[in-house]
Amino acid sequence: MGDVNEAAVKRKLGIPNWRNLSKDKVLKFAAAMPEMATEARLKLIEQFPAFKDLGKANIDAVAEAHRSTLAANENSQNHFYKAA
């Protein structure tokens, strides 16, 4: 572990350079981080000044979807109880 370099990460993500890193591939990038060498990981994160913001936006989107699902589930249960 910790021996994956920058070129290997780009190959794994299927991108020729970091400008081609799309929002959907950021999650793959984050998942690959534990496999990267520490120096490579730090170097790559430096290239993405907005990495934290992008990650937070993704987490916020998942949290909102979760809240929406819970609300729909509660609404569905209320309808069931009224029908019963």
Summary of the structure (lengths in Angstrom):
residues: 84
radius of gyration: 19.2
end to end distance: 56.1
largest distance: 61.1
contacts: 181
relative contact order: 0.11
helix: 79%
strand: 2%
